[in-house]
């Protein structure tokens, strides 16, 4: 990101990074599975034949508690006859009509899909069985404009297993922080076109990472339903996880005109590197015959889409995404969304066992790994912006790429020059600039599959020979400083020099002769 800001320092005021939307999910883990619920019923002496009556009583108590709380807070509890109603717009309209600034706004009750237990008779075994099924039940929404977090809501399932959702927005939260600090700002929706003190604003964003999430989310849920924590008479608490997080970096330009002049070139750069303007293989999944061949169809979705504010370029991989768009006139936003945390790592003790040494483990959805999730998202945004920085360099093509066209000596060994117009070398440059290489790096096997797709796993001898050739290609790229090895791994990352050189060469290769002559004139 610093490369991008340095490149356009005459046009940029600064940048801020932090949470945008976060959707938390709260589950009572003992009740969230068939096995757990059976164990709970058995330990509390609740027979399956009495389950329906017991569960109905519990649901009625939950609904009554929400209704009583709405009356206590002096807010309406409104039943919506369709789940398709825009609840956020309705809540904002109610707040505007009531002239509200801060405080509780309203509650909605609406029937929506859920996962809930059901008792069914097993005719063969001649006994009742409990199953978790996708059904529909009544949910209670509670909208508020919190003194600390700003506009948001909680959502509670009134049937077992009493699943809850809390949605916050880091930008609304920052607004409250700015007000308390007395810092002037302009706000448009969920973004800030101008903040008087950007350094302090970033410090306030960073403070959001040091939140006691379980205590905070429990408090917000109890404002919806005060008895939810003790409704089962044994004090079961919700386990909170982050279902979806959005982390946004806003680069603030001095004027809308300056961003509008630059944005088309940034889009073109993204499209050239991704090789396709609509369904791009930015994250390197194989597409054959127009259809995705892989473990999950949703793993490869990328597009360029026109919005009412401008254009948005977005790339998904395995339910995670990074996107770029212009917003509020003078803001360039790069935003990472994480739904599938298992694609990333966190340094912690395995299974939180204090007797075992910390190591890199798969990231969990639980809020205990939320700080690391922010770090991963920020790193993704920075790599994306640094990649965009290579779309414009104040050098000629010869100055940018001339060095790699000469032999180089490293550690006493001579390495040949790279010829960008040679088919093999051009494929190497194409590979290292692809989107997924910017995120997680790449391995020998990834490059081998790109260079020698005709060699399958059924021929181990040919595969081993191809791996040897690929190792020499990697040594060549490292000798020219285009890639670097990630410490203690078998992965490689593109360097700043590699990004600049490869991007410039690929952009030049995509331009036709007429364009090049026009630019040279």
URMOBEL-V122171 format. One record per helix or strand. SS is the DSSP state (@ for helix, = for strand). FROM is the first residue (numbers start at 1). LEN is the number of residues. If there is no record, write none. Layout:
[[SS:FROM:LEN] [SS:FROM:LEN]]
This chain:
[[@:2:6] [=:12:16] [@:34:10] [@:48:26] [=:77:4] [@:87:11] [=:103:20] [=:127:20] [=:150:8] [=:164:6] [@:170:12] [=:185:4] [=:191:5] [@:198:13] [@:213:12] [=:239:15] [@:256:19] [=:287:2] [=:291:2] [@:297:3] [=:301:6] [=:311:7] [=:320:8] [=:331:8] [@:341:3] [=:345:5] [@:350:3] [=:358:5] [=:366:1] [@:367:23] [@:397:9] [=:408:3] [=:413:3] [@:423:10] [@:435:6] [=:442:1] [@:444:8] [@:460:20] [=:483:3] [=:492:3] [@:496:15] [@:513:8]]
